[in-house]
Amino acid sequence: MKRTALTVGAVCGILLTLVVPTFAAAAKLDSINQGEINFYTVVEAARQRGEVAIGYRGAGHTTDKARAYGVVVNPNKAEPVTFGPDDMIIVIAEG
């Protein structure tokens, strides 16, 4: 089997095509409280919906290349994160 090396950007691009936008919007509005929480809470909210949370995108950094345009994949689950109303959860879900 031939292996192909992918850049982190390519992997994120592939994963972002798997995001279910309705879940991301719902997660912002009702599954996850805005404010400081840990990512374990996000993972559990996604699990209850039959989805897998793999990261988030902070709306405040969408144009900042040095901060990966706000995309954080596989965050430290115990570390507190402050989510705002425009932040999105990255999930893997069936289409």
N, CA, C and O atoms as a CHARMM CRD file, in Angstrom:
* protein
*
  380
    1    1 MET  N      0.84800  -1.17800   0.00000 PROA 1      0.00000
    2    1 MET  CA     0.00000   0.00000   0.00000 PROA 1      0.00000
    3    1 MET  C      0.89400   1.24200   0.00000 PROA 1      0.00000
    4    1 MET  O      1.84900   1.33000   0.77200 PROA 1      0.00000
    5    2 LYS  N      0.58100   2.17600  -0.85400 PROA 2      0.00000
    6    2 LYS  CA     1.33100   3.42300  -0.95200 PROA 2      0.00000
    7    2 LYS  C      0.83700   4.39800   0.11600 PROA 2      0.00000
    8    2 LYS  O     -0.36800   4.57100   0.30500 PROA 2      0.00000
    9    3 ARG  N      1.77500   5.02800   0.80600 PROA 3      0.00000
   10    3 ARG  CA     1.42500   6.01800   1.82200 PROA 3      0.00000
   11    3 ARG  C      1.67600   7.41500   1.29300 PROA 3      0.00000
   12    3 ARG  O      2.63500   7.65500   0.55900 PROA 3      0.00000
   13    4 THR  N      0.80700   8.32700   1.67100 PROA 4      0.00000
   14    4 THR  CA     0.95600   9.72000   1.26500 PROA 4      0.00000
   15    4 THR  C      1.03100  10.57300   2.51500 PROA 4      0.00000
   16    4 THR  O      0.17800  10.47000   3.39600 PROA 4      0.00000
   17    5 ALA  N      2.04700  11.41100   2.59200 PROA 5      0.00000
   18    5 ALA  CA     2.18600  12.30600   3.74100 PROA 5      0.00000
   19    5 ALA  C      1.25200  13.49700   3.56300 PROA 5      0.00000
   20    5 ALA  O      1.19400  14.10200   2.49300 PROA 5      0.00000
   21    6 LEU  N      0.53000  13.82000   4.61500 PROA 6      0.00000
   22    6 LEU  CA    -0.37200  14.96500   4.58400 PROA 6      0.00000
   23    6 LEU  C      0.10200  16.01400   5.57500 PROA 6      0.00000
   24    6 LEU  O      0.59700  15.68100   6.65200 PROA 6      0.00000
   25    7 THR  N     -0.04700  17.25900   5.21700 PROA 7      0.00000
   26    7 THR  CA     0.28200  18.33500   6.13900 PROA 7      0.00000
   27    7 THR  C     -0.84800  18.48600   7.15200 PROA 7      0.00000
   28    7 THR  O     -1.96000  18.01100   6.92200 PROA 7      0.00000
   29    8 VAL  N     -0.56800  19.13900   8.25600 PROA 8      0.00000
   30    8 VAL  CA    -1.60300  19.40000   9.26100 PROA 8      0.00000
   31    8 VAL  C     -2.74800  20.18200   8.63400 PROA 8      0.00000
   32    8 VAL  O     -3.91400  19.92000   8.93000 PROA 8      0.00000
   33    9 GLY  N     -2.42600  21.13400   7.77700 PROA 9      0.00000
   34    9 GLY  CA    -3.46300  21.92500   7.10200 PROA 9      0.00000
   35    9 GLY  C     -4.36600  21.05700   6.24400 PROA 9      0.00000
   36    9 GLY  O     -5.58000  21.25500   6.21300 PROA 9      0.00000
   37   10 ALA  N     -3.77000  20.09100   5.54200 PROA 10     0.00000
   38   10 ALA  CA    -4.57200  19.19800   4.70100 PROA 10     0.00000
   39   10 ALA  C     -5.48400  18.32700   5.55000 PROA 10     0.00000
   40   10 ALA  O     -6.64500  18.11300   5.20200 PROA 10     0.00000
   41   11 VAL  N     -4.95900  17.82500   6.66500 PROA 11     0.00000
   42   11 VAL  CA    -5.77300  16.99900   7.55900 PROA 11     0.00000
   43   11 VAL  C     -6.92600  17.82800   8.12900 PROA 11     0.00000
   44   11 VAL  O     -8.06600  17.36600   8.15800 PROA 11     0.00000
   45   12 CYS  N     -6.63500  19.03900   8.57900 PROA 12     0.00000
   46   12 CYS  CA    -7.70000  19.91300   9.09200 PROA 12     0.00000
   47   12 CYS  C     -8.73100  20.19800   8.01000 PROA 12     0.00000
   48   12 CYS  O     -9.93000  20.22600   8.28900 PROA 12     0.00000
   49   13 GLY  N     -8.28500  20.40800   6.79700 PROA 13     0.00000
   50   13 GLY  CA    -9.21900  20.64700   5.69700 PROA 13     0.00000
   51   13 GLY  C    -10.13800  19.46300   5.46700 PROA 13     0.00000
   52   13 GLY  O    -11.33700  19.63000   5.24500 PROA 13     0.00000
   53   14 ILE  N     -9.57100  18.26400   5.52200 PROA 14     0.00000
   54   14 ILE  CA   -10.38200  17.05200   5.35900 PROA 14     0.00000
   55   14 ILE  C    -11.37800  16.94600   6.50700 PROA 14     0.00000
   56   14 ILE  O    -12.56200  16.69600   6.28400 PROA 14     0.00000
   57   15 LEU  N    -10.90300  17.13400   7.72300 PROA 15     0.00000
   58   15 LEU  CA   -11.78200  17.01400   8.88300 PROA 15     0.00000
   59   15 LEU  C    -12.87200  18.07700   8.87300 PROA 15     0.00000
   60   15 LEU  O    -14.01400  17.79900   9.23800 PROA 15     0.00000
   61   16 LEU  N    -12.52800  19.28400   8.46100 PROA 16     0.00000
   62   16 LEU  CA   -13.53300  20.34600   8.45300 PROA 16     0.00000
   63   16 LEU  C    -14.63000  20.09300   7.42400 PROA 16     0.00000
   64   16 LEU  O    -15.73400  20.62300   7.55400 PROA 16     0.00000
   65   17 THR  N    -14.34300  19.29800   6.41400 PROA 17     0.00000
   66   17 THR  CA   -15.40300  18.95500   5.46600 PROA 17     0.00000
   67   17 THR  C    -16.38100  17.95900   6.07300 PROA 17     0.00000
   68   17 THR  O    -17.47700  17.76800   5.54700 PROA 17     0.00000
   69   18 LEU  N    -15.99000  17.32100   7.18000 PROA 18     0.00000
   70   18 LEU  CA   -16.86700  16.36000   7.86100 PROA 18     0.00000
   71   18 LEU  C    -17.72800  17.00900   8.93300 PROA 18     0.00000
   72   18 LEU  O    -18.59800  16.34900   9.50100 PROA 18     0.00000
   73   19 VAL  N    -17.50900  18.27700   9.22100 PROA 19     0.00000
   74   19 VAL  CA   -18.27100  18.96600  10.25600 PROA 19     0.00000
   75   19 VAL  C    -19.73300  19.08700   9.84500 PROA 19     0.00000
   76   19 VAL  O    -20.04200  19.39100   8.69300 PROA 19     0.00000
   77   20 VAL  N    -20.61100  18.84900  10.78000 PROA 20     0.00000
   78   20 VAL  CA   -22.04100  19.02200  10.53200 PROA 20     0.00000
   79   20 VAL  C    -22.41100  20.41200  11.03400 PROA 20     0.00000
   80   20 VAL  O    -22.51100  20.61200  12.24400 PROA 20     0.00000
   81   21 PRO  N    -22.61700  21.38100  10.13800 PROA 21     0.00000
   82   21 PRO  CA   -22.85800  22.75500  10.55700 PROA 21     0.00000
   83   21 PRO  C    -24.02000  22.91700  11.51600 PROA 21     0.00000
   84   21 PRO  O    -23.96400  23.77200  12.40000 PROA 21     0.00000
   85   22 THR  N    -25.07700  22.12300  11.37000 PROA 22     0.00000
   86   22 THR  CA   -26.21200  22.26600  12.27700 PROA 22     0.00000
   87   22 THR  C    -25.81400  21.90900  13.69700 PROA 22     0.00000
   88   22 THR  O    -26.31900  22.50900  14.64600 PROA 22     0.00000
   89   23 PHE  N    -24.92200  20.94800  13.86200 PROA 23     0.00000
   90   23 PHE  CA   -24.46700  20.61900  15.21900 PROA 23     0.00000
   91   23 PHE  C    -23.63700  21.75700  15.78600 PROA 23     0.00000
   92   23 PHE  O    -23.81200  22.14400  16.94100 PROA 23     0.00000
   93   24 ALA  N    -22.73500  22.29200  14.97600 PROA 24     0.00000
   94   24 ALA  CA   -21.88600  23.37300  15.47600 PROA 24     0.00000
   95   24 ALA  C    -22.72900  24.55000  15.94400 PROA 24     0.00000
   96   24 ALA  O    -22.45800  25.13800  16.99100 PROA 24     0.00000
   97   25 ALA  N    -23.75100  24.89200  15.16600 PROA 25     0.00000
   98   25 ALA  CA   -24.62500  25.99400  15.56200 PROA 25     0.00000
   99   25 ALA  C    -25.40900  25.63700  16.81900 PROA 25     0.00000
  100   25 ALA  O    -25.55900  26.46300  17.71900 PROA 25     0.00000
  101   26 ALA  N    -25.91000  24.40300  16.87900 PROA 26     0.00000
  102   26 ALA  CA   -26.67800  23.98600  18.05600 PROA 26     0.00000
  103   26 ALA  C    -25.78700  23.94000  19.28400 PROA 26     0.00000
  104   26 ALA  O    -26.22300  24.28500  20.38300 PROA 26     0.00000
  105   27 ALA  N    -24.53900  23.51600  19.10700 PROA 27     0.00000
  106   27 ALA  CA   -23.62300  23.44100  20.24400 PROA 27     0.00000
  107   27 ALA  C    -23.38700  24.82400  20.82700 PROA 27     0.00000
  108   27 ALA  O    -23.28600  24.98800  22.04300 PROA 27     0.00000
  109   28 LYS  N    -23.30000  25.81700  19.94800 PROA 28     0.00000
  110   28 LYS  CA   -23.09700  27.18300  20.43300 PROA 28     0.00000
  111   28 LYS  C    -24.30700  27.64400  21.23500 PROA 28     0.00000
  112   28 LYS  O    -24.16300  28.34900  22.23300 PROA 28     0.00000
  113   29 LEU  N    -25.48400  27.25300  20.80400 PROA 29     0.00000
  114   29 LEU  CA   -26.70500  27.82300  21.36300 PROA 29     0.00000
  115   29 LEU  C    -27.27300  27.07000  22.55100 PROA 29     0.00000
  116   29 LEU  O    -27.76000  27.69200  23.49500 PROA 29     0.00000
  117   30 ASP  N    -27.22200  25.73100  22.52900 PROA 30     0.00000
  118   30 ASP  CA   -27.92900  25.04700  23.60900 PROA 30     0.00000
  119   30 ASP  C    -27.19200  23.89500  24.27200 PROA 30     0.00000
  120   30 ASP  O    -27.51300  23.56200  25.41300 PROA 30     0.00000
  121   31 SER  N    -26.22700  23.27400  23.62300 PROA 31     0.00000
  122   31 SER  CA   -25.57100  22.13300  24.24900 PROA 31     0.00000
  123   31 SER  C    -24.42300  22.53800  25.16200 PROA 31     0.00000
  124   31 SER  O    -24.08300  21.82400  26.10500 PROA 31     0.00000
  125   32 ILE  N    -23.83900  23.67400  24.87700 PROA 32     0.00000
  126   32 ILE  CA   -22.67200  24.10700  25.64400 PROA 32     0.00000
  127   32 ILE  C    -22.90600  25.52000  26.14400 PROA 32     0.00000
  128   32 ILE  O    -23.22800  26.42200  25.37000 PROA 32     0.00000
  129   33 ASN  N    -22.74300  25.70100  27.42600 PROA 33     0.00000
  130   33 ASN  CA   -22.87600  27.04200  27.98900 PROA 33     0.00000
  131   33 ASN  C    -21.69100  27.88900  27.56300 PROA 33     0.00000
  132   33 ASN  O    -20.55600  27.41300  27.52500 PROA 33     0.00000
  133   34 GLN  N    -21.95700  29.12800  27.24700 PROA 34     0.00000
  134   34 GLN  CA   -20.86300  30.03700  26.94900 PROA 34     0.00000
  135   34 GLN  C    -20.14400  30.33800  28.25400 PROA 34     0.00000
  136   34 GLN  O    -20.73400  30.25400  29.33100 PROA 34     0.00000
  137   35 GLY  N    -18.88700  30.68200  28.15500 PROA 35     0.00000
  138   35 GLY  CA   -18.09100  30.95300  29.33200 PROA 35     0.00000
  139   35 GLY  C    -17.00900  29.90100  29.47700 PROA 35     0.00000
  140   35 GLY  O    -16.73500  29.14900  28.54100 PROA 35     0.00000
  141   36 GLU  N    -16.39700  29.84700  30.64500 PROA 36     0.00000
  142   36 GLU  CA   -15.25800  28.95900  30.85500 PROA 36     0.00000
  143   36 GLU  C    -15.71200  27.55200  31.25200 PROA 36     0.00000
  144   36 GLU  O    -16.38100  27.36800  32.26800 PROA 36     0.00000
  145   37 ILE  N    -15.33700  26.57100  30.43800 PROA 37     0.00000
  146   37 ILE  CA   -15.60200  25.16600  30.72600 PROA 37     0.00000
  147   37 ILE  C    -14.39400  24.36500  30.25600 PROA 37     0.00000
  148   37 ILE  O    -13.51900  24.90800  29.58200 PROA 37     0.00000
  149   38 ASN  N    -14.33700  23.08600  30.60000 PROA 38     0.00000
  150   38 ASN  CA   -13.25000  22.27300  30.05600 PROA 38     0.00000
  151   38 ASN  C    -13.76300  21.47300  28.86700 PROA 38     0.00000
  152   38 ASN  O    -14.97100  21.35800  28.66000 PROA 38     0.00000
  153   39 PHE  N    -12.84000  20.92400  28.09100 PROA 39     0.00000
  154   39 PHE  CA   -13.23900  20.23400  26.85900 PROA 39     0.00000
  155   39 PHE  C    -13.90200  18.89200  27.14500 PROA 39     0.00000
  156   39 PHE  O    -14.58700  18.35500  26.27400 PROA 39     0.00000
  157   40 TYR  N    -13.71600  18.33300  28.34700 PROA 40     0.00000
  158   40 TYR  CA   -14.45300  17.11900  28.71900 PROA 40     0.00000
  159   40 TYR  C    -15.95900  17.37400  28.59500 PROA 40     0.00000
  160   40 TYR  O    -16.70100  16.50600  28.13600 PROA 40     0.00000
  161   41 THR  N    -16.40400  18.55400  29.00000 PROA 41     0.00000
  162   41 THR  CA   -17.82300  18.91300  28.91300 PROA 41     0.00000
  163   41 THR  C    -18.28600  18.93500  27.46200 PROA 41     0.00000
  164   41 THR  O    -19.38200  18.47500  27.14400 PROA 41     0.00000
  165   42 VAL  N    -17.45000  19.46900  26.59200 PROA 42     0.00000
  166   42 VAL  CA   -17.76300  19.52600  25.16300 PROA 42     0.00000
  167   42 VAL  C    -17.84800  18.11400  24.58500 PROA 42     0.00000
  168   42 VAL  O    -18.77300  17.79500  23.83700 PROA 42     0.00000
  169   43 VAL  N    -16.87700  17.27400  24.93800 PROA 43     0.00000
  170   43 VAL  CA   -16.85200  15.89000  24.44700 PROA 43     0.00000
  171   43 VAL  C    -18.12400  15.15200  24.87200 PROA 43     0.00000
  172   43 VAL  O    -18.72000  14.42300  24.07800 PROA 43     0.00000
  173   44 GLU  N    -18.53000  15.34300  26.11500 PROA 44     0.00000
  174   44 GLU  CA   -19.73800  14.67100  26.60800 PROA 44     0.00000
  175   44 GLU  C    -20.99500  15.17700  25.89800 PROA 44     0.00000
  176   44 GLU  O    -21.87900  14.38500  25.57100 PROA 44     0.00000
  177   45 ALA  N    -21.08000  16.46900  25.66000 PROA 45     0.00000
  178   45 ALA  CA   -22.23900  17.02000  24.94500 PROA 45     0.00000
  179   45 ALA  C    -22.32300  16.43200  23.53800 PROA 45     0.00000
  180   45 ALA  O    -23.41000  16.10100  23.06300 PROA 45     0.00000
  181   46 ALA  N    -21.18200  16.30600  22.87700 PROA 46     0.00000
  182   46 ALA  CA   -21.15500  15.72100  21.53300 PROA 46     0.00000
  183   46 ALA  C    -21.52800  14.23800  21.59500 PROA 46     0.00000
  184   46 ALA  O    -22.29000  13.75200  20.75800 PROA 46     0.00000
  185   47 ARG  N    -20.99300  13.52400  22.58200 PROA 47     0.00000
  186   47 ARG  CA   -21.28800  12.09400  22.72100 PROA 47     0.00000
  187   47 ARG  C    -22.78900  11.85800  22.87200 PROA 47     0.00000
  188   47 ARG  O    -23.33800  10.91900  22.29500 PROA 47     0.00000
  189   48 GLN  N    -23.43500  12.70000  23.63600 PROA 48     0.00000
  190   48 GLN  CA   -24.87900  12.57200  23.84300 PROA 48     0.00000
  191   48 GLN  C    -25.66000  12.77300  22.54300 PROA 48     0.00000
  192   48 GLN  O    -26.80800  12.34400  22.43500 PROA 48     0.00000
  193   49 ARG  N    -25.05300  13.41100  21.57900 PROA 49     0.00000
  194   49 ARG  CA   -25.69600  13.64200  20.27900 PROA 49     0.00000
  195   49 ARG  C    -25.24800  12.61300  19.24100 PROA 49     0.00000
  196   49 ARG  O    -25.64300  12.69200  18.07800 PROA 49     0.00000
  197   50 GLY  N    -24.41600  11.64000  19.66100 PROA 50     0.00000
  198   50 GLY  CA   -23.92300  10.63100  18.73000 PROA 50     0.00000
  199   50 GLY  C    -22.79100  11.12800  17.85900 PROA 50     0.00000
  200   50 GLY  O    -22.55300  10.58500  16.78000 PROA 50     0.00000
  201   51 GLU  N    -22.09500  12.14700  18.30900 PROA 51     0.00000
  202   51 GLU  CA   -21.00500  12.74300  17.53400 PROA 51     0.00000
  203   51 GLU  C    -19.72200  12.75800  18.37200 PROA 51     0.00000
  204   51 GLU  O    -19.75100  12.50800  19.57700 PROA 51     0.00000
  205   52 VAL  N    -18.60800  13.05400  17.71900 PROA 52     0.00000
  206   52 VAL  CA   -17.31300  13.07600  18.38700 PROA 52     0.00000
  207   52 VAL  C    -16.71100  14.47200  18.23200 PROA 52     0.00000
  208   52 VAL  O    -16.43700  14.91200  17.11500 PROA 52     0.00000
  209   53 ALA  N    -16.50900  15.16000  19.34200 PROA 53     0.00000
  210   53 ALA  CA   -15.87300  16.48400  19.30900 PROA 53     0.00000
  211   53 ALA  C    -14.36900  16.29100  19.28100 PROA 53     0.00000
  212   53 ALA  O    -13.80700  15.60900  20.13800 PROA 53     0.00000
  213   54 ILE  N    -13.71700  16.89300  18.29400 PROA 54     0.00000
  214   54 ILE  CA   -12.26400  16.74600  18.16800 PROA 54     0.00000
  215   54 ILE  C    -11.53400  18.06700  18.37100 PROA 54     0.00000
  216   54 ILE  O    -10.30300  18.09300  18.40000 PROA 54     0.00000
  217   55 GLY  N    -12.26800  19.15700  18.51200 PROA 55     0.00000
  218   55 GLY  CA   -11.61700  20.45200  18.69400 PROA 55     0.00000
  219   55 GLY  C    -12.61700  21.57900  18.60200 PROA 55     0.00000
  220   55 GLY  O    -13.82700  21.37400  18.70500 PROA 55     0.00000
  221   56 TYR  N    -12.09100  22.76800  18.40700 PROA 56     0.00000
  222   56 TYR  CA   -12.95300  23.94100  18.29500 PROA 56     0.00000
  223   56 TYR  C    -12.27600  24.99900  17.44700 PROA 56     0.00000
  224   56 TYR  O    -11.07900  24.92400  17.17000 PROA 56     0.00000
  225   57 ARG  N    -13.05400  25.97800  17.04100 PROA 57     0.00000
  226   57 ARG  CA   -12.52400  27.11100  16.28500 PROA 57     0.00000
  227   57 ARG  C    -12.95900  28.37900  16.98800 PROA 57     0.00000
  228   57 ARG  O    -14.14600  28.69700  17.06500 PROA 57     0.00000
  229   58 GLY  N    -11.97300  29.09400  17.49900 PROA 58     0.00000
  230   58 GLY  CA   -12.24100  30.35300  18.18000 PROA 58     0.00000
  231   58 GLY  C    -12.45400  31.45700  17.16100 PROA 58     0.00000
  232   58 GLY  O    -11.56400  31.74300  16.36000 PROA 58     0.00000
  233   59 ALA  N    -13.60900  32.07100  17.18100 PROA 59     0.00000
  234   59 ALA  CA   -13.96200  33.09300  16.19300 PROA 59     0.00000
  235   59 ALA  C    -13.03800  34.30400  16.23600 PROA 59     0.00000
  236   59 ALA  O    -12.89000  35.00500  15.23600 PROA 59     0.00000
  237   60 GLY  N    -12.42700  34.55100  17.36300 PROA 60     0.00000
  238   60 GLY  CA   -11.56500  35.71900  17.48900 PROA 60     0.00000
  239   60 GLY  C    -10.22200  35.60300  16.79200 PROA 60     0.00000
  240   60 GLY  O     -9.46900  36.57600  16.73800 PROA 60     0.00000
  241   61 HSD  N     -9.91000  34.42900  16.25600 PROA 61     0.00000
  242   61 HSD  CA    -8.59700  34.22400  15.62900 PROA 61     0.00000
  243   61 HSD  C     -8.70100  33.69700  14.20000 PROA 61     0.00000
  244   61 HSD  O     -7.74100  33.11500  13.69300 PROA 61     0.00000
  245   62 THR  N     -9.82300  33.88400  13.55200 PROA 62     0.00000
  246   62 THR  CA   -10.03200  33.29700  12.22100 PROA 62     0.00000
  247   62 THR  C     -9.13600  33.87200  11.13200 PROA 62     0.00000
  248   62 THR  O     -9.02300  33.28300  10.05700 PROA 62     0.00000
  249   63 THR  N     -8.50300  34.99700  11.38800 PROA 63     0.00000
  250   63 THR  CA    -7.58500  35.57300  10.39200 PROA 63     0.00000
  251   63 THR  C     -6.12800  35.51600  10.84000 PROA 63     0.00000
  252   63 THR  O     -5.25200  36.05500  10.16400 PROA 63     0.00000
  253   64 ASP  N     -5.86100  34.87000  11.97000 PROA 64     0.00000
  254   64 ASP  CA    -4.51700  34.82700  12.55800 PROA 64     0.00000
  255   64 ASP  C     -3.80700  33.52600  12.18300 PROA 64     0.00000
  256   64 ASP  O     -4.04200  32.48300  12.79300 PROA 64     0.00000
  257   65 LYS  N     -2.94300  33.60100  11.18100 PROA 65     0.00000
  258   65 LYS  CA    -2.22600  32.42200  10.71200 PROA 65     0.00000
  259   65 LYS  C     -1.38100  31.80700  11.81800 PROA 65     0.00000
  260   65 LYS  O     -1.29500  30.58300  11.91400 PROA 65     0.00000
  261   66 ALA  N     -0.75400  32.63100  12.65600 PROA 66     0.00000
  262   66 ALA  CA     0.10300  32.14200  13.73100 PROA 66     0.00000
  263   66 ALA  C     -0.67300  31.31800  14.77000 PROA 66     0.00000
  264   66 ALA  O     -0.09000  30.50500  15.48600 PROA 66     0.00000
  265   67 ARG  N     -1.97700  31.53600  14.84200 PROA 67     0.00000
  266   67 ARG  CA    -2.81400  30.77600  15.78700 PROA 67     0.00000
  267   67 ARG  C     -3.70900  29.78300  15.04600 PROA 67     0.00000
  268   67 ARG  O     -4.80100  29.44400  15.50300 PROA 67     0.00000
  269   68 ALA  N     -3.22000  29.32500  13.89000 PROA 68     0.00000
  270   68 ALA  CA    -3.90800  28.31700  13.07700 PROA 68     0.00000
  271   68 ALA  C     -5.34200  28.72300  12.73800 PROA 68     0.00000
  272   68 ALA  O     -6.24000  27.88600  12.65000 PROA 68     0.00000
  273   69 TYR  N     -5.53100  30.02400  12.55100 PROA 69     0.00000
  274   69 TYR  CA    -6.84100  30.57000  12.18300 PROA 69     0.00000
  275   69 TYR  C     -7.92700  30.22200  13.20500 PROA 69     0.00000
  276   69 TYR  O     -9.10900  30.11800  12.87900 PROA 69     0.00000
  277   70 GLY  N     -7.48400  30.04800  14.44700 PROA 70     0.00000
  278   70 GLY  CA    -8.43200  29.77100  15.52900 PROA 70     0.00000
  279   70 GLY  C     -8.78100  28.31000  15.71300 PROA 70     0.00000
  280   70 GLY  O     -9.55100  27.97200  16.61200 PROA 70     0.00000
  281   71 VAL  N     -8.22900  27.42400  14.87500 PROA 71     0.00000
  282   71 VAL  CA    -8.54700  25.99900  14.96500 PROA 71     0.00000
  283   71 VAL  C     -7.64900  25.32300  15.99600 PROA 71     0.00000
  284   71 VAL  O     -6.42400  25.42200  15.92900 PROA 71     0.00000
  285   72 VAL  N     -8.26800  24.64200  16.94100 PROA 72     0.00000
  286   72 VAL  CA    -7.55400  23.86000  17.95300 PROA 72     0.00000
  287   72 VAL  C     -8.08600  22.43900  17.86700 PROA 72     0.00000
  288   72 VAL  O     -9.26100  22.18600  18.13300 PROA 72     0.00000
  289   73 VAL  N     -7.20200  21.50800  17.49000 PROA 73     0.00000
  290   73 VAL  CA    -7.57800  20.10100  17.38600 PROA 73     0.00000
  291   73 VAL  C     -6.91300  19.35200  18.53300 PROA 73     0.00000
  292   73 VAL  O     -5.74500  19.58400  18.84400 PROA 73     0.00000
  293   74 ASN  N     -7.66500  18.45300  19.15600 PROA 74     0.00000
  294   74 ASN  CA    -7.19800  17.65300  20.28200 PROA 74     0.00000
  295   74 ASN  C     -6.69300  18.53000  21.43300 PROA 74     0.00000
  296   74 ASN  O     -5.54700  18.39200  21.86000 PROA 74     0.00000
  297   75 PRO  N     -7.54100  19.42600  21.93100 PROA 75     0.00000
  298   75 PRO  CA    -7.10900  20.28700  23.03200 PROA 75     0.00000
  299   75 PRO  C     -6.95200  19.49900  24.32700 PROA 75     0.00000
  300   75 PRO  O     -7.50900  18.41200  24.47700 PROA 75     0.00000
  301   76 ASN  N     -6.18900  20.06000  25.25900 PROA 76     0.00000
  302   76 ASN  CA    -6.08400  19.48800  26.60000 PROA 76     0.00000
  303   76 ASN  C     -7.48400  19.51800  27.20600 PROA 76     0.00000
  304   76 ASN  O     -8.05100  20.59100  27.41100 PROA 76     0.00000
  305   77 LYS  N     -8.03100  18.36300  27.48800 PROA 77     0.00000
  306   77 LYS  CA    -9.42700  18.30200  27.93300 PROA 77     0.00000
  307   77 LYS  C     -9.65000  18.87500  29.32900 PROA 77     0.00000
  308   77 LYS  O    -10.76200  19.29700  29.64700 PROA 77     0.00000
  309   78 ALA  N     -8.62500  18.89800  30.16200 PROA 78     0.00000
  310   78 ALA  CA    -8.78000  19.40600  31.52500 PROA 78     0.00000
  311   78 ALA  C     -8.58800  20.92100  31.61200 PROA 78     0.00000
  312   78 ALA  O     -9.00700  21.54800  32.58500 PROA 78     0.00000
  313   79 GLU  N     -7.96400  21.49700  30.60600 PROA 79     0.00000
  314   79 GLU  CA    -7.67700  22.93300  30.63000 PROA 79     0.00000
  315   79 GLU  C     -8.93700  23.74600  30.34300 PROA 79     0.00000
  316   79 GLU  O     -9.63900  23.47100  29.37000 PROA 79     0.00000
  317   80 PRO  N     -9.23200  24.74200  31.17600 PROA 80     0.00000
  318   80 PRO  CA   -10.42200  25.56400  30.93100 PROA 80     0.00000
  319   80 PRO  C    -10.32000  26.34700  29.62100 PROA 80     0.00000
  320   80 PRO  O     -9.26300  26.87600  29.27900 PROA 80     0.00000
  321   81 VAL  N    -11.43100  26.41000  28.90300 PROA 81     0.00000
  322   81 VAL  CA   -11.52700  27.17000  27.65800 PROA 81     0.00000
  323   81 VAL  C    -12.73300  28.08900  27.79300 PROA 81     0.00000
  324   81 VAL  O    -13.78000  27.67900  28.29600 PROA 81     0.00000
  325   82 THR  N    -12.58600  29.32500  27.34600 PROA 82     0.00000
  326   82 THR  CA   -13.71000  30.25300  27.36900 PROA 82     0.00000
  327   82 THR  C    -14.30000  30.33600  25.96700 PROA 82     0.00000
  328   82 THR  O    -13.64100  30.79200  25.03300 PROA 82     0.00000
  329   83 PHE  N    -15.54800  29.89200  25.82600 PROA 83     0.00000
  330   83 PHE  CA   -16.22800  29.92600  24.54200 PROA 83     0.00000
  331   83 PHE  C    -17.13400  31.14200  24.46200 PROA 83     0.00000
  332   83 PHE  O    -17.82000  31.49500  25.42100 PROA 83     0.00000
  333   84 GLY  N    -17.12000  31.77100  23.30000 PROA 84     0.00000
  334   84 GLY  CA   -18.00000  32.90500  23.03700 PROA 84     0.00000
  335   84 GLY  C    -19.10800  32.51100  22.08700 PROA 84     0.00000
  336   84 GLY  O    -19.15000  31.37500  21.61400 PROA 84     0.00000
  337   85 PRO  N    -19.99900  33.42800  21.80600 PROA 85     0.00000
  338   85 PRO  CA   -21.18200  33.10600  20.98400 PROA 85     0.00000
  339   85 PRO  C    -20.87000  32.74100  19.53800 PROA 85     0.00000
  340   85 PRO  O    -21.69800  32.10500  18.88600 PROA 85     0.00000
  341   86 ASP  N    -19.70600  33.11900  19.01500 PROA 86     0.00000
  342   86 ASP  CA   -19.38200  32.82700  17.61600 PROA 86     0.00000
  343   86 ASP  C    -18.37800  31.69100  17.45600 PROA 86     0.00000
  344   86 ASP  O    -18.00600  31.35400  16.33200 PROA 86     0.00000
  345   87 ASP  N    -17.93600  31.09600  18.55800 PROA 87     0.00000
  346   87 ASP  CA   -17.00800  29.97400  18.47800 PROA 87     0.00000
  347   87 ASP  C    -17.75700  28.73000  18.01800 PROA 87     0.00000
  348   87 ASP  O    -18.96400  28.60600  18.22600 PROA 87     0.00000
  349   88 MET  N    -17.02400  27.80500  17.38800 PROA 88     0.00000
  350   88 MET  CA   -17.64100  26.59700  16.86500 PROA 88     0.00000
  351   88 MET  C    -16.91000  25.35600  17.37400 PROA 88     0.00000
  352   88 MET  O    -15.69700  25.37500  17.58200 PROA 88     0.00000
  353   89 ILE  N    -17.65900  24.29300  17.56700 PROA 89     0.00000
  354   89 ILE  CA   -17.09400  23.00600  17.95700 PROA 89     0.00000
  355   89 ILE  C    -16.88200  22.19000  16.68200 PROA 89     0.00000
  356   89 ILE  O    -17.76900  22.11800  15.83200 PROA 89     0.00000
  357   90 ILE  N    -15.70900  21.57900  16.55500 PROA 90     0.00000
  358   90 ILE  CA   -15.42000  20.72700  15.40100 PROA 90     0.00000
  359   90 ILE  C    -15.78100  19.30400  15.78800 PROA 90     0.00000
  360   90 ILE  O    -15.26700  18.77200  16.77200 PROA 90     0.00000
  361   91 VAL  N    -16.66600  18.69000  15.01400 PROA 91     0.00000
  362   91 VAL  CA   -17.10600  17.33100  15.31400 PROA 91     0.00000
  363   91 VAL  C    -16.97400  16.44600  14.10300 PROA 91     0.00000
  364   91 VAL  O    -16.93600  16.91300  12.96500 PROA 91     0.00000
  365   92 ILE  N    -16.90700  15.15000  14.37000 PROA 92     0.00000
  366   92 ILE  CA   -17.01600  14.15400  13.31200 PROA 92     0.00000
  367   92 ILE  C    -18.36500  13.48400  13.52600 PROA 92     0.00000
  368   92 ILE  O    -18.67200  13.01200  14.62100 PROA 92     0.00000
  369   93 ALA  N    -19.15400  13.44900  12.47900 PROA 93     0.00000
  370   93 ALA  CA   -20.50300  12.89500  12.58400 PROA 93     0.00000
  371   93 ALA  C    -20.90500  12.29900  11.24700 PROA 93     0.00000
  372   93 ALA  O    -20.36000  12.65200  10.20100 PROA 93     0.00000
  373   94 GLU  N    -21.85000  11.40600  11.30000 PROA 94     0.00000
  374   94 GLU  CA   -22.39100  10.86300  10.05500 PROA 94     0.00000
  375   94 GLU  C    -23.25000  11.91400   9.39100 PROA 94     0.00000
  376   94 GLU  O    -23.99300  12.64300  10.04800 PROA 94     0.00000
  377   95 GLY  N    -23.13500  11.98200   8.07000 PROA 95     0.00000
  378   95 GLY  CA   -23.74100  13.00100   7.27300 PROA 95     0.00000
  379   95 GLY  C    -25.17900  13.17400   7.29400 PROA 95     0.00000
  380   95 GLY  O    -25.70500  14.05200   6.60900 PROA 95     0.00000
